[in-house]
Amino acid sequence: MMIRLPVRWDKTVIVVMNAVRVSSPYTPESVSGGTPAANERVKKVLELERKRLQTRGSGQ
């Protein structure tokens, strides 16, 4: 089941749920703002998405 979070761009920053900000290089370490729970949720989504992209990029 895919859960979609509301996102928008603020120049080069991704803003998730109008509170959590993700700056370049768009890794879990570049997440800031929002409540601790929202911050952790966005970090988890980024981790999972990066793993998915790496798996796809390796031809598996």
TADAJO-V670699 format. One record per residue. N is the residue number from 0. PHI is phi in radians with two decimals (* if undefined). D_LAST is the distance of its C-alpha to the last C-alpha in whole Angstrom. Layout:
N;PHI;D_LAST + N;PHI;D_LAST
This chain:
0;*;21 + 1;-1.67;21 + 2;-1.87;24 + 3;-1.75;25 + 4;-1.83;27 + 5;-1.19;29 + 6;-2.30;29 + 7;-2.68;31 + 8;-1.68;31 + 9;-2.14;34 + 10;1.03;34 + 11;-1.80;31 + 12;-1.87;30 + 13;-1.55;28 + 14;-1.89;31 + 15;-1.90;30 + 16;0.95;32 + 17;0.97;35 + 18;-2.51;35 + 19;-1.55;32 + 20;-1.96;31 + 21;-2.15;28 + 22;-1.72;29 + 23;-1.01;27 + 24;-1.63;24 + 25;1.05;23 + 26;-1.94;22 + 27;-0.98;24 + 28;-1.26;27 + 29;-1.72;28 + 30;-1.55;29 + 31;-2.59;32 + 32;1.39;35 + 33;1.30;35 + 34;-1.31;36 + 35;-0.96;34 + 36;-1.16;32 + 37;-1.15;31 + 38;-1.04;30 + 39;-1.15;28 + 40;-1.10;26 + 41;-1.15;25 + 42;-1.04;24 + 43;-1.12;22 + 44;-1.08;21 + 45;-1.09;20 + 46;-1.03;18 + 47;-1.13;16 + 48;-1.18;15 + 49;-1.12;14 + 50;-1.11;12 + 51;-1.09;10 + 52;-1.17;10 + 53;-1.13;9 + 54;-1.10;6 + 55;-1.14;6 + 56;-1.21;8 + 57;-1.50;6 + 58;1.47;4 + 59;-1.64;0
